[in-house]
Amino acid sequence: MENVNERVEPSTAAEAIYVGLDDLDSGSLHIRRWGKGSDVIGTKLGFRKGDVIFGRRRAYQRKLAVAEVDGICSAHAMVARAKPKVILPEFLPFLMMSDKFMNRAVDISVGSLSPTINWTTLKLEEFDLPPLDQQRRIAEILWEVDESCETAKALCEQVNATRDIFFDDASQKGINKKPKSLRKLGDALTGIVAGKSPKSSSSAAAENGYGVLKVSAVGDGEYCEAENKALLNPEDFNSDYEVKPGMILVT
């Protein structure tokens, strides 16, 4: 693949869509939010339809997506474009989303506060690639799986919206009628525990290590375990604050 380094001033692309790192969802190949060039300042990167926008800062967040239109993005991203004679454009996103690629991306990142990937280092990494015909078939299967996942996600969003409407309606009726079933939240919970923040690094904890969850660990209806900071001293781990299955996390 190649690193597209097309510098763009927002003033010359005021009507173009702008994709920031916050607009990329962890583990998703789709861009669901964006702004406009007129909303931002400072030099940005230009991308074309089919390019892969990869958050090279804090790669452990696994933020990358395929552009469906031309636009501009954060300079903290990397715009990757497939070289069709080596790797097919439809296969490249899945290679970059793979554990092997992401683990190497994290390993070669530099910096303590905001680990960042340098293209000069990344381009030297080697990966096994299947022949082009196999890439095409694998990509077809994986995109079909992705489409199914997106359909399921949309269905879940509809179910959640219906749930919210139900509880909003029930709560309003309860306030108006004051039924005996109306209870205080404290009566329904065994307790609420505030978190603690012992000293930790800027990097995520190893697979078998201990970490402190960041606010970003509480996503939009999902738990993002990778959003954590490794404990500097494992002895600071306190089981009283351990996140366990069934717990509800609230920021």
GUMAR-470972 format. One line per field, with one value per residue (C-alpha): residue number from 1; residue in three letters; x, y, z. Coordinates in steps of 0.02 Angstrom, whole numbers. Layout:
! GUMAR-470972
i c(NUM, ...)
aa c(ALA, ...)
X c(X, ...)
Y c(Y, ...)
Z c(Z, ...)
END
This chain:
! GUMAR-470972
i c(1, 2, 3, 4, 5, 6, 7, 8, 9, 10, 11, 12, 13, 14, 15, 16, 17, 18, 19, 20, 21, 22, 23, 24, 25, 26, 27, 28, 29, 30, 31, 32, 33, 34, 35, 36, 37, 38, 39, 40, 41, 42, 43, 44, 45, 46, 47, 48, 49, 50, 51, 52, 53, 54, 55, 56, 57, 58, 59, 60, 61, 62, 63, 64, 65, 66, 67, 68, 69, 70, 71, 72, 73, 74, 75, 76, 77, 78, 79, 80, 81, 82, 83, 84, 85, 86, 87, 88, 89, 90, 91, 92, 93, 94, 95, 96, 97, 98, 99, 100, 101, 102, 103, 104, 105, 106, 107, 108, 109, 110, 111, 112, 113, 114, 115, 116, 117, 118, 119, 120, 121, 122, 123, 124, 125, 126, 127, 128, 129, 130, 131, 132, 133, 134, 135, 136, 137, 138, 139, 140, 141, 142, 143, 144, 145, 146, 147, 148, 149, 150, 151, 152, 153, 154, 155, 156, 157, 158, 159, 160, 161, 162, 163, 164, 165, 166, 167, 168, 169, 170, 171, 172, 173, 174, 175, 176, 177, 178, 179, 180, 181, 182, 183, 184, 185, 186, 187, 188, 189, 190, 191, 192, 193, 194, 195, 196, 197, 198, 199, 200, 201, 202, 203, 204, 205, 206, 207, 208, 209, 210, 211, 212, 213, 214, 215, 216, 217, 218, 219, 220, 221, 222, 223, 224, 225, 226, 227, 228, 229, 230, 231, 232, 233, 234, 235, 236, 237, 238, 239, 240, 241, 242, 243, 244, 245, 246, 247, 248, 249, 250, 251)
aa c(MET, GLU, ASN, VAL, ASN, GLU, ARG, VAL, GLU, PRO, SER, THR, ALA, ALA, GLU, ALA, ILE, TYR, VAL, GLY, LEU, ASP, ASP, LEU, ASP, SER, GLY, SER, LEU, HIS, ILE, ARG, ARG, TRP, GLY, LYS, GLY, SER, ASP, VAL, ILE, GLY, THR, LYS, LEU, GLY, PHE, ARG, LYS, GLY, ASP, VAL, ILE, PHE, GLY, ARG, ARG, ARG, ALA, TYR, GLN, ARG, LYS, LEU, ALA, VAL, ALA, GLU, VAL, ASP, GLY, ILE, CYS, SER, ALA, HIS, ALA, MET, VAL, ALA, ARG, ALA, LYS, PRO, LYS, VAL, ILE, LEU, PRO, GLU, PHE, LEU, PRO, PHE, LEU, MET, MET, SER, ASP, LYS, PHE, MET, ASN, ARG, ALA, VAL, ASP, ILE, SER, VAL, GLY, SER, LEU, SER, PRO, THR, ILE, ASN, TRP, THR, THR, LEU, LYS, LEU, GLU, GLU, PHE, ASP, LEU, PRO, PRO, LEU, ASP, GLN, GLN, ARG, ARG, ILE, ALA, GLU, ILE, LEU, TRP, GLU, VAL, ASP, GLU, SER, CYS, GLU, THR, ALA, LYS, ALA, LEU, CYS, GLU, GLN, VAL, ASN, ALA, THR, ARG, ASP, ILE, PHE, PHE, ASP, ASP, ALA, SER, GLN, LYS, GLY, ILE, ASN, LYS, LYS, PRO, LYS, SER, LEU, ARG, LYS, LEU, GLY, ASP, ALA, LEU, THR, GLY, ILE, VAL, ALA, GLY, LYS, SER, PRO, LYS, SER, SER, SER, SER, ALA, ALA, ALA, GLU, ASN, GLY, TYR, GLY, VAL, LEU, LYS, VAL, SER, ALA, VAL, GLY, ASP, GLY, GLU, TYR, CYS, GLU, ALA, GLU, ASN, LYS, ALA, LEU, LEU, ASN, PRO, GLU, ASP, PHE, ASN, SER, ASP, TYR, GLU, VAL, LYS, PRO, GLY, MET, ILE, LEU, VAL, THR)
X c(0, 51, 37, -59, 11, -97, -95, -253, -297, -477, -504, -489, -606, -741, -882, -787, -829, -705, -668, -582, -515, -667, -777, -701, -780, -665, -676, -791, -749, -886, -888, -1051, -1008, -916, -905, -859, -697, -763, -775, -588, -422, -245, -177, -271, -251, -351, -426, -524, -666, -598, -450, -426, -421, -318, -295, -106, -113, -158, -169, -230, -400, -417, -491, -496, -630, -654, -698, -859, -832, -687, -646, -516, -465, -360, -173, -160, -233, -148, -226, -183, -213, -195, -73, -187, -43, 2, -156, -336, -423, -567, -447, -335, -456, -468, -280, -263, -400, -319, -237, -69, -69, -139, -17, 130, 59, 52, 226, 308, 216, 327, 290, 225, 74, 4, 94, 98, 148, 276, 254, 442, 437, 270, 315, 457, 341, 312, 147, 100, -25, -129, -133, -247, -384, -391, -389, -542, -638, -590, -641, -810, -846, -788, -888, -1042, -1010, -987, -1152, -1240, -1160, -1217, -1395, -1393, -1324, -1464, -1593, -1518, -1528, -1712, -1744, -1653, -1753, -1915, -1855, -1820, -1991, -2072, -1983, -2006, -2192, -2205, -2111, -2222, -2378, -2302, -2268, -2445, -2532, -2404, -2436, -2376, -2252, -2153, -1990, -1832, -1678, -1585, -1714, -1671, -1481, -1365, -1247, -1153, -963, -857, -698, -519, -371, -203, -45, -45, 43, -26, -24, -153, -120, -51, -172, -142, -102, -202, -267, -375, -526, -537, -699, -693, -712, -898, -947, -1115, -1203, -1047, -899, -729, -606, -455, -486, -377, -210, -89, -53, 125, 126, 25, 13, -103, -238, -388, -516, -650, -649, -634, -756, -855, -986, -1159, -1098, -1163, -1032, -1088, -979)
Y c(0, 181, 325, 467, 630, 757, 915, 1020, 1186, 1185, 1358, 1281, 1137, 1223, 1115, 949, 824, 822, 662, 680, 539, 557, 521, 347, 207, 76, -87, -19, 4, 133, 322, 372, 550, 693, 881, 1006, 1085, 1253, 1184, 1159, 1250, 1191, 1084, 921, 768, 738, 568, 489, 366, 193, 254, 189, 321, 251, 333, 321, 404, 280, 136, 21, 104, 13, 162, 145, 160, 155, 321, 316, 490, 611, 727, 783, 710, 744, 755, 632, 502, 406, 391, 221, 175, 0, -42, -158, -260, -312, -296, -266, -108, -213, -327, -193, -137, -314, -335, -172, -222, -391, -426, -454, -283, -192, -275, -224, -48, -33, -107, 18, 171, 303, 428, 407, 522, 493, 345, 376, 273, 340, 287, 271, 129, 51, 34, -85, -209, -373, -468, -629, -594, -724, -717, -584, -707, -771, -593, -558, -708, -676, -493, -542, -656, -530, -387, -498, -532, -346, -309, -435, -356, -183, -248, -325, -162, -62, -183, -165, 24, 10, -104, 16, 163, 67, 25, 208, 261, 128, 181, 366, 337, 226, 351, 494, 393, 347, 529, 578, 433, 401, 212, 105, 22, 185, 159, 255, 202, 170, 38, -62, -61, -151, -4, 119, 121, 266, 215, 248, 303, 238, 289, 221, 239, 310, 139, 2, -145, -308, -452, -525, -360, -238, -73, 75, 104, 274, 370, 317, 135, 172, 183, 212, 63, -44, -83, -43, -144, -81, 94, 76, 130, 1, 10, 66, -43, -206, -205, -54, -170, -173, -310, -201, -97, -239, -234, -395, -468, -395, -228, -68, 66, 248, 400)
Z c(0, -13, 109, 26, 92, 0, 107, 101, 181, 245, 171, -2, 41, 143, 75, 80, 216, 359, 457, 625, 733, 846, 695, 676, 778, 851, 755, 619, 435, 411, 435, 519, 571, 489, 481, 347, 296, 353, 532, 556, 543, 506, 367, 337, 226, 68, 30, -112, -117, -77, 27, 203, 340, 484, 654, 670, 841, 979, 857, 996, 975, 808, 717, 529, 398, 210, 128, 27, -47, -72, 73, 200, 368, 521, 497, 643, 527, 388, 217, 145, -37, -108, -246, -349, -419, -242, -138, -191, -125, -60, 36, 112, 251, 319, 320, 417, 539, 574, 742, 659, 578, 730, 850, 742, 727, 916, 938, 819, 883, 963, 1101, 1278, 1293, 1118, 1036, 849, 697, 574, 394, 371, 499, 451, 267, 312, 398, 304, 293, 205, 66, -29, -220, -295, -342, -164, -98, -205, -140, 42, 26, -49, 99, 229, 153, 155, 339, 369, 283, 395, 548, 493, 468, 642, 714, 632, 703, 878, 863, 817, 966, 1082, 1014, 1045, 1221, 1258, 1195, 1304, 1463, 1428, 1404, 1557, 1664, 1609, 1650, 1817, 1860, 1815, 1906, 2045, 2051, 2196, 2079, 2062, 2158, 2194, 2098, 2261, 2307, 2151, 2164, 2282, 2267, 2158, 2169, 2109, 2018, 2071, 1967, 2029, 1936, 1760, 1593, 1431, 1347, 1361, 1477, 1407, 1380, 1553, 1639, 1744, 1678, 1729, 1618, 1535, 1510, 1327, 1383, 1396, 1213, 1133, 1210, 1214, 1325, 1246, 1349, 1249, 1314, 1469, 1541, 1611, 1797, 1832, 1988, 1977, 2168, 2153, 2084, 2202, 2173, 2253, 2094, 1970, 1824, 1818, 1700, 1730, 1796, 1717, 1683, 1683, 1648)
END
